[in-house]
């Protein structure tokens, strides 16, 4: 009998149903390899141990120094599903493990390859339309429900003045004896982890994942859309689903999630704009980054179109946000430290925006996102970081750099009113590092972006700044953020 080898992000029934003999491996070397967030390590071990406890007759959990040692010691035929990194796939091939296509995504690799064809640019909007049509989600025949593919204009409301969104709280899991043992084991291992330990905030069993999905659809999806691009200091979850962890651990299938969201719309329980925005994230963007990870290959992660080489500051890499004055940047880093998670606007328009302006090395930044986020895996981040956030791929993914000054952050967050920096200032001690950093970055890279029609207005504005020399000098030597 062939034994199925599963990884810690392959925990759902689509992976293990129909297999009588299953092996999971806890690799001490893998846990120590990089400075992972403490809560990320907890989730991985908790998920595997819960699955083993739920199916003791079928699942064996092995503890070993390395995956290779455990697989060689088993000395039996093994089959595995395509893992979440090229390195893991190479390891399986070298060890003689048969690798099957993953059941974790809606679209197969072959179908994506056929869609991609000879394209050199991969715009998500094109892929999203294909996905909606291919899986008949929010469609009326060949036409999108509501006559539009995209309801982003309805989903860009600034944050409410009251400081909280005021929606029902997310579903929170209850830790059990397995979690307690995981915490004790991690304490004993003395790993090079970052971030704070804390109560487990994300679903990591199938039962938990289904409950979290049900609560989101019932209580929070109706409120998700309008403020999905806003940021509130005292409301870190807002109306976001918190389903990225169970999705990325294989506990939910994307089609069951989006069809359930579509049912909420058709039953009149959630507005179209909120449902479409959520479907876009799951069936559009998530599938897109998975397929492009494999399609673009490992060399994509070395793209560095703006020749950014600065190392990540220690306060960033080690998650020490007390060193930061800028309220938006400090709050985002606090969220990563405390939860291993912040929502997409903080990732893109605060953390990514700052990194782009300061010239952090894209590959190092990508690694940081992989290790510091509880939903970060090698396949998740390259398109998000190298492509979308840092525009280091020269426009393969996005048509322009996602760059902004303090004005955007002042409009879409509630941070600036209490911040020491002034979002309207680009010179002087209280010059906002995002406002001044925006113009300094544009000045450094004017030649590269001047041919981009979407950057034309920004380049014209740069040429009108009288104090540009002062901005250049101050931002080149800035030490306080």
Secondary structure as GFF3:
##gff-version 3
##sequence-region A 1 481
A	DSSP	beta_strand	3	6	.	.	.	ID=ss1
A	DSSP	alpha_helix	13	16	.	.	.	ID=ss2
A	DSSP	beta_strand	22	27	.	.	.	ID=ss3
A	DSSP	alpha_helix	28	32	.	.	.	ID=ss4
A	DSSP	alpha_helix	38	54	.	.	.	ID=ss5
A	DSSP	beta_strand	59	64	.	.	.	ID=ss6
A	DSSP	alpha_helix	67	74	.	.	.	ID=ss7
A	DSSP	beta_strand	78	81	.	.	.	ID=ss8
A	DSSP	alpha_helix	86	94	.	.	.	ID=ss9
A	DSSP	beta_strand	98	100	.	.	.	ID=ss10
A	DSSP	alpha_helix	109	116	.	.	.	ID=ss11
A	DSSP	alpha_helix	124	134	.	.	.	ID=ss12
A	DSSP	beta_strand	139	140	.	.	.	ID=ss13
A	DSSP	beta_strand	143	144	.	.	.	ID=ss14
A	DSSP	three_ten_helix	145	147	.	.	.	ID=ss15
A	DSSP	three_ten_helix	152	155	.	.	.	ID=ss16
A	DSSP	alpha_helix	177	189	.	.	.	ID=ss17
A	DSSP	alpha_helix	206	215	.	.	.	ID=ss18
A	DSSP	pi_helix	216	220	.	.	.	ID=ss19
A	DSSP	alpha_helix	221	224	.	.	.	ID=ss20
A	DSSP	alpha_helix	244	248	.	.	.	ID=ss21
A	DSSP	alpha_helix	254	266	.	.	.	ID=ss22
A	DSSP	alpha_helix	272	279	.	.	.	ID=ss23
A	DSSP	pi_helix	280	286	.	.	.	ID=ss24
A	DSSP	alpha_helix	287	296	.	.	.	ID=ss25
A	DSSP	three_ten_helix	298	302	.	.	.	ID=ss26
A	DSSP	alpha_helix	314	317	.	.	.	ID=ss27
A	DSSP	three_ten_helix	321	323	.	.	.	ID=ss28
A	DSSP	alpha_helix	327	339	.	.	.	ID=ss29
A	DSSP	alpha_helix	344	345	.	.	.	ID=ss30
A	DSSP	pi_helix	346	352	.	.	.	ID=ss31
A	DSSP	alpha_helix	353	358	.	.	.	ID=ss32
A	DSSP	alpha_helix	362	372	.	.	.	ID=ss33
A	DSSP	alpha_helix	378	382	.	.	.	ID=ss34
A	DSSP	pi_helix	383	389	.	.	.	ID=ss35
A	DSSP	alpha_helix	406	412	.	.	.	ID=ss36
A	DSSP	three_ten_helix	416	418	.	.	.	ID=ss37
A	DSSP	alpha_helix	433	444	.	.	.	ID=ss38
A	DSSP	alpha_helix	446	449	.	.	.	ID=ss39
A	DSSP	three_ten_helix	453	455	.	.	.	ID=ss40
A	DSSP	alpha_helix	456	462	.	.	.	ID=ss41
A	DSSP	alpha_helix	468	477	.	.	.	ID=ss42
###
